[in-house]
Amino acid sequence: MALAEITRAEVLAAVQESDRLGREAFRRQHGFGPARCYMLVHDGKAYDSRAIVGVAHGYLPGQQALLL
């Protein structure tokens, strides 16, 4: 599956996981460093964009989280 197949639902699932674990623990668990250029902002809270997209890919049926 391609990154283009990631929908809002998968992104929100990754955001919820990040909220549950905390930003640092979320990144560490999935092998990501801090965002360098772009942040995802949802409900006024900033998230590391690459980590969110990589983890969101794992919420697609039959897929795993990616390291981008």
PDB file of N, CA, C, O and CB in Angstrom:
ATOM      1  N   MET A   1       0.848  -1.182   0.000  1.00  0.00           N
ATOM      2  CA  MET A   1       0.000   0.000   0.000  1.00  0.00           C
ATOM      3  C   MET A   1       0.886   1.235   0.000  1.00  0.00           C
ATOM      4  O   MET A   1       1.970   1.245   0.583  1.00  0.00           O
ATOM      5  CB  MET A   1      -0.961   0.004   1.221  1.00  0.00           C
ATOM      6  N   ALA A   2       0.410   2.256  -0.654  1.00  0.00           N
ATOM      7  CA  ALA A   2       1.167   3.501  -0.780  1.00  0.00           C
ATOM      8  C   ALA A   2       0.775   4.490   0.309  1.00  0.00           C
ATOM      9  O   ALA A   2      -0.293   4.393   0.914  1.00  0.00           O
ATOM     10  CB  ALA A   2       0.946   4.125  -2.161  1.00  0.00           C
ATOM     11  N   LEU A   3       1.663   5.435   0.537  1.00  0.00           N
ATOM     12  CA  LEU A   3       1.365   6.488   1.504  1.00  0.00           C
ATOM     13  C   LEU A   3       0.092   7.243   1.129  1.00  0.00           C
ATOM     14  O   LEU A   3      -0.613   7.748   2.002  1.00  0.00           O
ATOM     15  CB  LEU A   3       2.540   7.460   1.605  1.00  0.00           C
ATOM     16  N   ALA A   4      -0.201   7.320  -0.170  1.00  0.00           N
ATOM     17  CA  ALA A   4      -1.397   8.030  -0.628  1.00  0.00           C
ATOM     18  C   ALA A   4      -2.686   7.368  -0.136  1.00  0.00           C
ATOM     19  O   ALA A   4      -3.750   7.986  -0.176  1.00  0.00           O
ATOM     20  CB  ALA A   4      -1.407   8.104  -2.149  1.00  0.00           C
ATOM     21  N   GLU A   5      -2.603   6.139   0.321  1.00  0.00           N
ATOM     22  CA  GLU A   5      -3.790   5.428   0.799  1.00  0.00           C
ATOM     23  C   GLU A   5      -4.097   5.718   2.267  1.00  0.00           C
ATOM     24  O   GLU A   5      -5.139   5.302   2.773  1.00  0.00           O
ATOM     25  CB  GLU A   5      -3.609   3.938   0.604  1.00  0.00           C
ATOM     26  N   ILE A   6      -3.212   6.417   2.945  1.00  0.00           N
ATOM     27  CA  ILE A   6      -3.454   6.776   4.341  1.00  0.00           C
ATOM     28  C   ILE A   6      -4.561   7.822   4.382  1.00  0.00           C
ATOM     29  O   ILE A   6      -4.503   8.839   3.690  1.00  0.00           O
ATOM     30  CB  ILE A   6      -2.151   7.308   5.028  1.00  0.00           C
ATOM     31  N   THR A   7      -5.563   7.553   5.201  1.00  0.00           N
ATOM     32  CA  THR A   7      -6.694   8.476   5.319  1.00  0.00           C
ATOM     33  C   THR A   7      -6.656   9.203   6.660  1.00  0.00           C
ATOM     34  O   THR A   7      -5.800   8.950   7.507  1.00  0.00           O
ATOM     35  CB  THR A   7      -8.027   7.722   5.160  1.00  0.00           C
ATOM     36  N   ARG A   8      -7.587  10.087   6.816  1.00  0.00           N
ATOM     37  CA  ARG A   8      -7.716  10.836   8.068  1.00  0.00           C
ATOM     38  C   ARG A   8      -7.868   9.886   9.260  1.00  0.00           C
ATOM     39  O   ARG A   8      -7.342  10.149  10.341  1.00  0.00           O
ATOM     40  CB  ARG A   8      -8.921  11.795   7.998  1.00  0.00           C
ATOM     41  N   ALA A   9      -8.580   8.795   9.057  1.00  0.00           N
ATOM     42  CA  ALA A   9      -8.820   7.832  10.141  1.00  0.00           C
ATOM     43  C   ALA A   9      -7.506   7.259  10.670  1.00  0.00           C
ATOM     44  O   ALA A   9      -7.323   7.165  11.884  1.00  0.00           O
ATOM     45  CB  ALA A   9      -9.731   6.691   9.654  1.00  0.00           C
ATOM     46  N   GLU A  10      -6.594   6.879   9.785  1.00  0.00           N
ATOM     47  CA  GLU A  10      -5.309   6.331  10.211  1.00  0.00           C
ATOM     48  C   GLU A  10      -4.451   7.393  10.897  1.00  0.00           C
ATOM     49  O   GLU A  10      -3.776   7.119  11.889  1.00  0.00           O
ATOM     50  CB  GLU A  10      -4.560   5.746   9.012  1.00  0.00           C
ATOM     51  N   VAL A  11      -4.491   8.605  10.353  1.00  0.00           N
ATOM     52  CA  VAL A  11      -3.729   9.697  10.973  1.00  0.00           C
ATOM     53  C   VAL A  11      -4.261   9.974  12.377  1.00  0.00           C
ATOM     54  O   VAL A  11      -3.477  10.144  13.310  1.00  0.00           O
ATOM     55  CB  VAL A  11      -3.802  10.983  10.105  1.00  0.00           C
ATOM     56  N   LEU A  12      -5.565  10.021  12.534  1.00  0.00           N
ATOM     57  CA  LEU A  12      -6.135  10.276  13.864  1.00  0.00           C
ATOM     58  C   LEU A  12      -5.840   9.139  14.836  1.00  0.00           C
ATOM     59  O   LEU A  12      -5.672   9.377  16.032  1.00  0.00           O
ATOM     60  CB  LEU A  12      -7.644  10.483  13.759  1.00  0.00           C
ATOM     61  N   ALA A  13      -5.775   7.903  14.335  1.00  0.00           N
ATOM     62  CA  ALA A  13      -5.407   6.775  15.206  1.00  0.00           C
ATOM     63  C   ALA A  13      -3.970   6.945  15.694  1.00  0.00           C
ATOM     64  O   ALA A  13      -3.683   6.691  16.864  1.00  0.00           O
ATOM     65  CB  ALA A  13      -5.569   5.419  14.455  1.00  0.00           C
ATOM     66  N   ALA A  14      -3.072   7.368  14.815  1.00  0.00           N
ATOM     67  CA  ALA A  14      -1.683   7.608  15.214  1.00  0.00           C
ATOM     68  C   ALA A  14      -1.583   8.779  16.181  1.00  0.00           C
ATOM     69  O   ALA A  14      -0.794   8.731  17.124  1.00  0.00           O
ATOM     70  CB  ALA A  14      -0.811   7.870  13.985  1.00  0.00           C
ATOM     71  N   VAL A  15      -2.364   9.823  15.965  1.00  0.00           N
ATOM     72  CA  VAL A  15      -2.395  10.971  16.879  1.00  0.00           C
ATOM     73  C   VAL A  15      -2.860  10.520  18.263  1.00  0.00           C
ATOM     74  O   VAL A  15      -2.285  10.918  19.276  1.00  0.00           O
ATOM     75  CB  VAL A  15      -3.326  12.089  16.330  1.00  0.00           C
ATOM     76  N   GLN A  16      -3.893   9.698  18.301  1.00  0.00           N
ATOM     77  CA  GLN A  16      -4.385   9.194  19.588  1.00  0.00           C
ATOM     78  C   GLN A  16      -3.331   8.347  20.289  1.00  0.00           C
ATOM     79  O   GLN A  16      -3.180   8.424  21.509  1.00  0.00           O
ATOM     80  CB  GLN A  16      -5.663   8.373  19.388  1.00  0.00           C
ATOM     81  N   GLU A  17      -2.603   7.543  19.524  1.00  0.00           N
ATOM     82  CA  GLU A  17      -1.535   6.737  20.119  1.00  0.00           C
ATOM     83  C   GLU A  17      -0.447   7.645  20.690  1.00  0.00           C
ATOM     84  O   GLU A  17       0.067   7.399  21.781  1.00  0.00           O
ATOM     85  CB  GLU A  17      -0.933   5.767  19.073  1.00  0.00           C
ATOM     86  N   SER A  18      -0.103   8.688  19.949  1.00  0.00           N
ATOM     87  CA  SER A  18       0.896   9.643  20.427  1.00  0.00           C
ATOM     88  C   SER A  18       0.428  10.324  21.708  1.00  0.00           C
ATOM     89  O   SER A  18       1.211  10.497  22.641  1.00  0.00           O
ATOM     90  CB  SER A  18       1.194  10.694  19.350  1.00  0.00           C
ATOM     91  N   ASP A  19      -0.825  10.704  21.755  1.00  0.00           N
ATOM     92  CA  ASP A  19      -1.372  11.328  22.969  1.00  0.00           C
ATOM     93  C   ASP A  19      -1.326  10.357  24.151  1.00  0.00           C
ATOM     94  O   ASP A  19      -1.008  10.745  25.275  1.00  0.00           O
ATOM     95  CB  ASP A  19      -2.825  11.798  22.726  1.00  0.00           C
ATOM     96  N   ARG A  20      -1.642   9.112  23.886  1.00  0.00           N
ATOM     97  CA  ARG A  20      -1.671   8.110  24.955  1.00  0.00           C
ATOM     98  C   ARG A  20      -0.268   7.840  25.499  1.00  0.00           C
ATOM     99  O   ARG A  20      -0.078   7.751  26.712  1.00  0.00           O
ATOM    100  CB  ARG A  20      -2.296   6.804  24.444  1.00  0.00           C
ATOM    101  N   LEU A  21       0.712   7.709  24.606  1.00  0.00           N
ATOM    102  CA  LEU A  21       2.070   7.377  25.019  1.00  0.00           C
ATOM    103  C   LEU A  21       2.889   8.594  25.445  1.00  0.00           C
ATOM    104  O   LEU A  21       3.808   8.482  26.256  1.00  0.00           O
ATOM    105  CB  LEU A  21       2.774   6.670  23.902  1.00  0.00           C
ATOM    106  N   GLY A  22       2.549   9.747  24.895  1.00  0.00           N
ATOM    107  CA  GLY A  22       3.382  10.933  25.061  1.00  0.00           C
ATOM    108  C   GLY A  22       4.308  11.046  23.861  1.00  0.00           C
ATOM    109  O   GLY A  22       4.720  10.037  23.288  1.00  0.00           O
ATOM    110  N   ARG A  23       4.633  12.268  23.485  1.00  0.00           N
ATOM    111  CA  ARG A  23       5.387  12.531  22.258  1.00  0.00           C
ATOM    112  C   ARG A  23       6.730  11.786  22.217  1.00  0.00           C
ATOM    113  O   ARG A  23       7.033  11.111  21.233  1.00  0.00           O
ATOM    114  CB  ARG A  23       5.630  14.026  22.117  1.00  0.00           C
ATOM    115  N   GLU A  24       7.512  11.903  23.258  1.00  0.00           N
ATOM    116  CA  GLU A  24       8.841  11.286  23.285  1.00  0.00           C
ATOM    117  C   GLU A  24       8.744   9.759  23.235  1.00  0.00           C
ATOM    118  O   GLU A  24       9.446   9.117  22.454  1.00  0.00           O
ATOM    119  CB  GLU A  24       9.607  11.725  24.545  1.00  0.00           C
ATOM    120  N   ALA A  25       7.889   9.186  24.056  1.00  0.00           N
ATOM    121  CA  ALA A  25       7.747   7.723  24.093  1.00  0.00           C
ATOM    122  C   ALA A  25       7.212   7.188  22.765  1.00  0.00           C
ATOM    123  O   ALA A  25       7.635   6.128  22.304  1.00  0.00           O
ATOM    124  CB  ALA A  25       6.811   7.303  25.243  1.00  0.00           C
ATOM    125  N   PHE A  26       6.291   7.916  22.157  1.00  0.00           N
ATOM    126  CA  PHE A  26       5.736   7.527  20.855  1.00  0.00           C
ATOM    127  C   PHE A  26       6.845   7.457  19.816  1.00  0.00           C
ATOM    128  O   PHE A  26       6.966   6.466  19.096  1.00  0.00           O
ATOM    129  CB  PHE A  26       4.639   8.521  20.403  1.00  0.00           C
ATOM    130  N   ARG A  27       7.652   8.505  19.738  1.00  0.00           N
ATOM    131  CA  ARG A  27       8.750   8.524  18.767  1.00  0.00           C
ATOM    132  C   ARG A  27       9.752   7.419  19.060  1.00  0.00           C
ATOM    133  O   ARG A  27      10.187   6.715  18.149  1.00  0.00           O
ATOM    134  CB  ARG A  27       9.454   9.888  18.774  1.00  0.00           C
ATOM    135  N   ARG A  28      10.113   7.267  20.304  1.00  0.00           N
ATOM    136  CA  ARG A  28      11.099   6.251  20.697  1.00  0.00           C
ATOM    137  C   ARG A  28      10.592   4.845  20.368  1.00  0.00           C
ATOM    138  O   ARG A  28      11.338   4.024  19.835  1.00  0.00           O
ATOM    139  CB  ARG A  28      11.416   6.362  22.206  1.00  0.00           C
ATOM    140  N   GLN A  29       9.327   4.571  20.685  1.00  0.00           N
ATOM    141  CA  GLN A  29       8.755   3.239  20.433  1.00  0.00           C
ATOM    142  C   GLN A  29       8.803   2.882  18.955  1.00  0.00           C
ATOM    143  O   GLN A  29       9.000   1.720  18.599  1.00  0.00           O
ATOM    144  CB  GLN A  29       7.310   3.176  20.933  1.00  0.00           C
ATOM    145  N   HIS A  30       8.622   3.882  18.093  1.00  0.00           N
ATOM    146  CA  HIS A  30       8.554   3.619  16.656  1.00  0.00           C
ATOM    147  C   HIS A  30       9.841   3.967  15.920  1.00  0.00           C
ATOM    148  O   HIS A  30       9.902   3.840  14.697  1.00  0.00           O
ATOM    149  CB  HIS A  30       7.415   4.388  16.054  1.00  0.00           C
ATOM    150  N   GLY A  31      10.872   4.402  16.641  1.00  0.00           N
ATOM    151  CA  GLY A  31      12.173   4.638  16.033  1.00  0.00           C
ATOM    152  C   GLY A  31      12.332   5.953  15.294  1.00  0.00           C
ATOM    153  O   GLY A  31      13.156   6.055  14.385  1.00  0.00           O
ATOM    154  N   PHE A  32      11.566   6.948  15.665  1.00  0.00           N
ATOM    155  CA  PHE A  32      11.648   8.252  15.014  1.00  0.00           C
ATOM    156  C   PHE A  32      12.351   9.270  15.893  1.00  0.00           C
ATOM    157  O   PHE A  32      12.297   9.192  17.121  1.00  0.00           O
ATOM    158  CB  PHE A  32      10.259   8.752  14.655  1.00  0.00           C
ATOM    159  N   GLY A  33      13.007  10.218  15.259  1.00  0.00           N
ATOM    160  CA  GLY A  33      13.556  11.366  15.955  1.00  0.00           C
ATOM    161  C   GLY A  33      12.555  12.512  15.868  1.00  0.00           C
ATOM    162  O   GLY A  33      11.480  12.349  15.292  1.00  0.00           O
ATOM    163  N   PRO A  34      12.893  13.659  16.429  1.00  0.00           N
ATOM    164  CA  PRO A  34      11.992  14.807  16.355  1.00  0.00           C
ATOM    165  C   PRO A  34      11.884  15.335  14.918  1.00  0.00           C
ATOM    166  O   PRO A  34      12.817  15.206  14.125  1.00  0.00           O
ATOM    167  CB  PRO A  34      12.478  15.924  17.296  1.00  0.00           C
ATOM    168  N   ALA A  35      10.756  15.917  14.608  1.00  0.00           N
ATOM    169  CA  ALA A  35      10.557  16.523  13.293  1.00  0.00           C
ATOM    170  C   ALA A  35      11.549  17.661  13.109  1.00  0.00           C
ATOM    171  O   ALA A  35      11.816  18.417  14.044  1.00  0.00           O
ATOM    172  CB  ALA A  35       9.101  17.033  13.128  1.00  0.00           C
ATOM    173  N   ARG A  36      12.094  17.782  11.905  1.00  0.00           N
ATOM    174  CA  ARG A  36      13.063  18.839  11.617  1.00  0.00           C
ATOM    175  C   ARG A  36      12.452  20.025  10.893  1.00  0.00           C
ATOM    176  O   ARG A  36      12.868  21.166  11.092  1.00  0.00           O
ATOM    177  CB  ARG A  36      14.191  18.285  10.799  1.00  0.00           C
ATOM    178  N   CYS A  37      11.471  19.755  10.058  1.00  0.00           N
ATOM    179  CA  CYS A  37      10.916  20.834   9.225  1.00  0.00           C
ATOM    180  C   CYS A  37       9.422  21.067   9.432  1.00  0.00           C
ATOM    181  O   CYS A  37       8.981  22.208   9.563  1.00  0.00           O
ATOM    182  CB  CYS A  37      11.166  20.528   7.776  1.00  0.00           C
ATOM    183  N   TYR A  38       8.653  19.995   9.460  1.00  0.00           N
ATOM    184  CA  TYR A  38       7.205  20.131   9.466  1.00  0.00           C
ATOM    185  C   TYR A  38       6.585  19.463  10.683  1.00  0.00           C
ATOM    186  O   TYR A  38       6.990  18.375  11.092  1.00  0.00           O
ATOM    187  CB  TYR A  38       6.619  19.546   8.199  1.00  0.00           C
ATOM    188  N   MET A  39       5.609  20.129  11.241  1.00  0.00           N
ATOM    189  CA  MET A  39       4.827  19.582  12.341  1.00  0.00           C
ATOM    190  C   MET A  39       3.386  19.473  11.876  1.00  0.00           C
ATOM    191  O   MET A  39       2.912  20.296  11.092  1.00  0.00           O
ATOM    192  CB  MET A  39       4.944  20.465  13.628  1.00  0.00           C
ATOM    193  N   LEU A  40       2.702  18.464  12.358  1.00  0.00           N
ATOM    194  CA  LEU A  40       1.269  18.325  12.148  1.00  0.00           C
ATOM    195  C   LEU A  40       0.601  18.980  13.345  1.00  0.00           C
ATOM    196  O   LEU A  40       0.954  18.686  14.487  1.00  0.00           O
ATOM    197  CB  LEU A  40       0.832  16.810  11.983  1.00  0.00           C
ATOM    198  N   VAL A  41      -0.351  19.858  13.102  1.00  0.00           N
ATOM    199  CA  VAL A  41      -1.076  20.501  14.199  1.00  0.00           C
ATOM    200  C   VAL A  41      -2.514  20.023  14.140  1.00  0.00           C
ATOM    201  O   VAL A  41      -3.197  20.165  13.126  1.00  0.00           O
ATOM    202  CB  VAL A  41      -0.995  22.069  14.112  1.00  0.00           C
ATOM    203  N   HIS A  42      -2.960  19.449  15.257  1.00  0.00           N
ATOM    204  CA  HIS A  42      -4.333  18.959  15.365  1.00  0.00           C
ATOM    205  C   HIS A  42      -4.894  19.420  16.703  1.00  0.00           C
ATOM    206  O   HIS A  42      -4.303  19.173  17.755  1.00  0.00           O
ATOM    207  CB  HIS A  42      -4.399  17.395  15.232  1.00  0.00           C
ATOM    208  N   ASP A  43      -6.016  20.079  16.653  1.00  0.00           N
ATOM    209  CA  ASP A  43      -6.656  20.610  17.865  1.00  0.00           C
ATOM    210  C   ASP A  43      -5.685  21.441  18.705  1.00  0.00           C
ATOM    211  O   ASP A  43      -5.699  21.387  19.935  1.00  0.00           O
ATOM    212  CB  ASP A  43      -7.218  19.463  18.710  1.00  0.00           C
ATOM    213  N   GLY A  44      -4.845  22.208  18.015  1.00  0.00           N
ATOM    214  CA  GLY A  44      -3.928  23.114  18.691  1.00  0.00           C
ATOM    215  C   GLY A  44      -2.691  22.460  19.278  1.00  0.00           C
ATOM    216  O   GLY A  44      -1.902  23.127  19.948  1.00  0.00           O
ATOM    217  N   LYS A  45      -2.507  21.179  19.044  1.00  0.00           N
ATOM    218  CA  LYS A  45      -1.360  20.461  19.579  1.00  0.00           C
ATOM    219  C   LYS A  45      -0.454  20.017  18.425  1.00  0.00           C
ATOM    220  O   LYS A  45      -0.945  19.546  17.400  1.00  0.00           O
ATOM    221  CB  LYS A  45      -1.819  19.238  20.424  1.00  0.00           C
ATOM    222  N   ALA A  46       0.865  20.165  18.589  1.00  0.00           N
ATOM    223  CA  ALA A  46       1.820  19.832  17.531  1.00  0.00           C
ATOM    224  C   ALA A  46       2.297  18.387  17.667  1.00  0.00           C
ATOM    225  O   ALA A  46       2.510  17.883  18.770  1.00  0.00           O
ATOM    226  CB  ALA A  46       3.022  20.794  17.569  1.00  0.00           C
ATOM    227  N   TYR A  47       2.458  17.739  16.517  1.00  0.00           N
ATOM    228  CA  TYR A  47       2.921  16.352  16.436  1.00  0.00           C
ATOM    229  C   TYR A  47       4.033  16.259  15.399  1.00  0.00           C
ATOM    230  O   TYR A  47       4.059  17.023  14.434  1.00  0.00           O
ATOM    231  CB  TYR A  47       1.749  15.386  16.077  1.00  0.00           C
ATOM    232  N   ASP A  48       4.941  15.327  15.603  1.00  0.00           N
ATOM    233  CA  ASP A  48       6.025  15.097  14.646  1.00  0.00           C
ATOM    234  C   ASP A  48       5.433  14.452  13.392  1.00  0.00           C
ATOM    235  O   ASP A  48       4.971  13.312  13.434  1.00  0.00           O
ATOM    236  CB  ASP A  48       7.153  14.193  15.267  1.00  0.00           C
ATOM    237  N   SER A  49       5.450  15.179  12.290  1.00  0.00           N
ATOM    238  CA  SER A  49       4.734  14.755  11.086  1.00  0.00           C
ATOM    239  C   SER A  49       5.208  13.411  10.536  1.00  0.00           C
ATOM    240  O   SER A  49       4.383  12.563  10.195  1.00  0.00           O
ATOM    241  CB  SER A  49       4.877  15.803  10.021  1.00  0.00           C
ATOM    242  N   ARG A  50       6.508  13.207  10.446  1.00  0.00           N
ATOM    243  CA  ARG A  50       7.002  11.946   9.883  1.00  0.00           C
ATOM    244  C   ARG A  50       6.613  10.766  10.763  1.00  0.00           C
ATOM    245  O   ARG A  50       6.238   9.711  10.252  1.00  0.00           O
ATOM    246  CB  ARG A  50       8.527  11.994   9.712  1.00  0.00           C
ATOM    247  N   ALA A  51       6.696  10.928  12.049  1.00  0.00           N
ATOM    248  CA  ALA A  51       6.331   9.842  12.963  1.00  0.00           C
ATOM    249  C   ALA A  51       4.839   9.514  12.829  1.00  0.00           C
ATOM    250  O   ALA A  51       4.460   8.344  12.798  1.00  0.00           O
ATOM    251  CB  ALA A  51       6.671  10.225  14.427  1.00  0.00           C
ATOM    252  N   ILE A  52       4.010  10.533  12.752  1.00  0.00           N
ATOM    253  CA  ILE A  52       2.565  10.302  12.633  1.00  0.00           C
ATOM    254  C   ILE A  52       2.245   9.562  11.335  1.00  0.00           C
ATOM    255  O   ILE A  52       1.483   8.594  11.350  1.00  0.00           O
ATOM    256  CB  ILE A  52       1.795  11.641  12.687  1.00  0.00           C
ATOM    257  N   VAL A  53       2.813  10.003  10.221  1.00  0.00           N
ATOM    258  CA  VAL A  53       2.529   9.346   8.938  1.00  0.00           C
ATOM    259  C   VAL A  53       3.072   7.918   8.924  1.00  0.00           C
ATOM    260  O   VAL A  53       2.400   7.002   8.451  1.00  0.00           O
ATOM    261  CB  VAL A  53       3.137  10.154   7.774  1.00  0.00           C
ATOM    262  N   GLY A  54       4.270   7.732   9.436  1.00  0.00           N
ATOM    263  CA  GLY A  54       4.841   6.387   9.466  1.00  0.00           C
ATOM    264  C   GLY A  54       4.010   5.420  10.285  1.00  0.00           C
ATOM    265  O   GLY A  54       3.785   4.282   9.873  1.00  0.00           O
ATOM    266  N   VAL A  55       3.556   5.870  11.443  1.00  0.00           N
ATOM    267  CA  VAL A  55       2.731   5.022  12.297  1.00  0.00           C
ATOM    268  C   VAL A  55       1.339   4.849  11.695  1.00  0.00           C
ATOM    269  O   VAL A  55       0.762   3.765  11.777  1.00  0.00           O
ATOM    270  CB  VAL A  55       2.631   5.617  13.713  1.00  0.00           C
ATOM    271  N   ALA A  56       0.798   5.898  11.095  1.00  0.00           N
ATOM    272  CA  ALA A  56      -0.522   5.809  10.456  1.00  0.00           C
ATOM    273  C   ALA A  56      -0.530   4.715   9.389  1.00  0.00           C
ATOM    274  O   ALA A  56      -1.542   4.037   9.210  1.00  0.00           O
ATOM    275  CB  ALA A  56      -0.915   7.167   9.829  1.00  0.00           C
ATOM    276  N   HIS A  57       0.570   4.540   8.688  1.00  0.00           N
ATOM    277  CA  HIS A  57       0.653   3.480   7.679  1.00  0.00           C
ATOM    278  C   HIS A  57       0.401   2.113   8.305  1.00  0.00           C
ATOM    279  O   HIS A  57      -0.182   1.233   7.672  1.00  0.00           O
ATOM    280  CB  HIS A  57       2.026   3.500   6.989  1.00  0.00           C
ATOM    281  N   GLY A  58       0.837   1.937   9.536  1.00  0.00           N
ATOM    282  CA  GLY A  58       0.620   0.673  10.231  1.00  0.00           C
ATOM    283  C   GLY A  58      -0.827   0.414  10.585  1.00  0.00           C
ATOM    284  O   GLY A  58      -1.192  -0.717  10.907  1.00  0.00           O
ATOM    285  N   TYR A  59      -1.654   1.436  10.532  1.00  0.00           N
ATOM    286  CA  TYR A  59      -3.081   1.255  10.794  1.00  0.00           C
ATOM    287  C   TYR A  59      -3.858   0.852   9.538  1.00  0.00           C
ATOM    288  O   TYR A  59      -5.051   0.559   9.617  1.00  0.00           O
ATOM    289  CB  TYR A  59      -3.666   2.534  11.368  1.00  0.00           C
ATOM    290  N   LEU A  60      -3.193   0.835   8.389  1.00  0.00           N
ATOM    291  CA  LEU A  60      -3.834   0.325   7.171  1.00  0.00           C
ATOM    292  C   LEU A  60      -3.913  -1.194   7.273  1.00  0.00           C
ATOM    293  O   LEU A  60      -3.013  -1.813   7.840  1.00  0.00           O
ATOM    294  CB  LEU A  60      -3.046   0.763   5.882  1.00  0.00           C
ATOM    295  N   PRO A  61      -4.954  -1.805   6.744  1.00  0.00           N
ATOM    296  CA  PRO A  61      -5.112  -3.265   6.833  1.00  0.00           C
ATOM    297  C   PRO A  61      -3.894  -4.007   6.276  1.00  0.00           C
ATOM    298  O   PRO A  61      -3.482  -3.786   5.137  1.00  0.00           O
ATOM    299  CB  PRO A  61      -6.374  -3.705   6.080  1.00  0.00           C
ATOM    300  N   GLY A  62      -3.337  -4.878   7.092  1.00  0.00           N
ATOM    301  CA  GLY A  62      -2.242  -5.723   6.660  1.00  0.00           C
ATOM    302  C   GLY A  62      -0.898  -5.033   6.522  1.00  0.00           C
ATOM    303  O   GLY A  62       0.027  -5.606   5.947  1.00  0.00           O
ATOM    304  N   GLN A  63      -0.766  -3.826   7.031  1.00  0.00           N
ATOM    305  CA  GLN A  63       0.481  -3.068   6.903  1.00  0.00           C
ATOM    306  C   GLN A  63       1.164  -2.877   8.253  1.00  0.00           C
ATOM    307  O   GLN A  63       0.574  -3.088   9.313  1.00  0.00           O
ATOM    308  CB  GLN A  63       0.210  -1.708   6.262  1.00  0.00           C
ATOM    309  N   GLN A  64       2.434  -2.469   8.171  1.00  0.00           N
ATOM    310  CA  GLN A  64       3.221  -2.169   9.364  1.00  0.00           C
ATOM    311  C   GLN A  64       3.597  -0.698   9.346  1.00  0.00           C
ATOM    312  O   GLN A  64       3.580  -0.053   8.297  1.00  0.00           O
ATOM    313  CB  GLN A  64       4.490  -3.063   9.443  1.00  0.00           C
ATOM    314  N   ALA A  65       3.934  -0.178  10.511  1.00  0.00           N
ATOM    315  CA  ALA A  65       4.434   1.197  10.581  1.00  0.00           C
ATOM    316  C   ALA A  65       5.725   1.290   9.761  1.00  0.00           C
ATOM    317  O   ALA A  65       6.484   0.325   9.669  1.00  0.00           O
ATOM    318  CB  ALA A  65       4.680   1.636  12.072  1.00  0.00           C
ATOM    319  N   LEU A  66       5.956   2.441   9.181  1.00  0.00           N
ATOM    320  CA  LEU A  66       7.145   2.686   8.367  1.00  0.00           C
ATOM    321  C   LEU A  66       8.109   3.612   9.090  1.00  0.00           C
ATOM    322  O   LEU A  66       7.701   4.402   9.941  1.00  0.00           O
ATOM    323  CB  LEU A  66       6.756   3.281   7.011  1.00  0.00           C
ATOM    324  N   LEU A  67       9.363   3.516   8.758  1.00  0.00           N
ATOM    325  CA  LEU A  67      10.346   4.516   9.145  1.00  0.00           C
ATOM    326  C   LEU A  67      10.583   5.361   7.910  1.00  0.00           C
ATOM    327  O   LEU A  67      11.106   4.874   6.908  1.00  0.00           O
ATOM    328  CB  LEU A  67      11.685   3.865   9.687  1.00  0.00           C
ATOM    329  N   LEU A  68      10.206   6.607   7.979  1.00  0.00           N
ATOM    330  CA  LEU A  68      10.339   7.489   6.809  1.00  0.00           C
ATOM    331  C   LEU A  68      11.593   8.312   6.887  1.00  0.00           C
ATOM    332  O   LEU A  68      11.866   9.109   5.989  1.00  0.00           O
ATOM    333  CB  LEU A  68       9.134   8.407   6.682  1.00  0.00           C
TER     334      LEU A  68
END
